[in-house]
Amino acid sequence: MTDSLVSTPDAVRKHAAQAAARRRRKSRSALAQWRRRGLMAAYIVFVLLPIYWLLNMSFQSNNEILGGLTLWPESFTTEHYVKIFTSPSWYMGYLNSIAYVLMNMVISILVALPAAYAFSRYQFIGDKHLFFWLLTNLMAPPAVFLLPYFQLYYTVGLFDTHIAVALAHCLFNIPLAVWILEGFMSSVPKEIDETAFIDGYSFPRFFVKIFIPMISSGIGVTLFFLFMFSWVELLLASTLTATNAQPIASVMTQTKGASGIDWGTLAAAGALTILPGIVVVYFVRNHIAKGFALGRT
């Protein structure tokens, strides 16, 4: 009975139509998949092309760079990297930048952790207004605070020091860190605090042993953003320093000489400037992935 029903003309047409619909769905699915792969490949090429071109220029001579368009170095040279690693004005620029960036990250995270905890756990008069006032610091450009910082640091003897740049960046990084961390801390139930205090934990022990590990992803995300702002900021860093603490971004603006701009050295310095960011992203990559999924960012 079943075989006779399947072999009827209507059943055959229905079966053929279903098979054709399945083939069309598979074809559309494969086409959509290849379209997504093509768009992803185009996006990756678009993003990585400037980086590749920077690396390409860093291994070319200045004459080759100015001579024409080449997809790879015709006369491969490492003279630009040798110049950077052997010239104190160049490699000290990297060391100065790393020094004040690390100082700023430590200061900002130590100040932001208790501040964010207070905003997430307690209610007090003016708490919302104070939190909004902190965020307004992020809306002002660094140039607004340039003259007051310069006069203050020059008066107290902090001009051209690493701590001067680190403290200046705290004006922007601490509000940013408080804003990010407060979102992570608010997602932790307050019952955990109460349970820990009932079990006999003091607040410092609870905060270090229990609470901080629970928001480790938020701390990783915060450190990433603190590094990014402090590492790429140029105006305050170059104005508040002269020679002893001059950052690499300021050194890179001084590549113009009597013979013109040293494009090869500038490209090599730019390539080396990307490396610290890659290192930071590598170490906090897992925290960043969790942080973007769970936190305020």
Secondary structure, 3 states (H helix, E strand, C coil): CHHHHHCCHHHHHHHHHHHHHHHHHHHHHHHHHHHHHHHHHHHHHHHHHHHHHHHHHHCCCHHHHHHCCCCCCCCCCCHHHHHHHHCHHHHHHHHHHHHHHHHHHHHHHHHHHHHHHHHHHCCCCCHHHHHHHHHHHHHCCHHHHHHHHHHHHHHHCCCCCHHHHHHHHHHHHHHHHHHHHHHHHHCCCHHHHHHHHHCCCCHHHHHHHHHHHHCHHHHHHHHHHHHHHHHHCCHHHHHCCCCCCCCHHHHHCCCEECCEECHHHHHHHHHHHHHHHHHHHHHHHHHHHHHHHHCCC
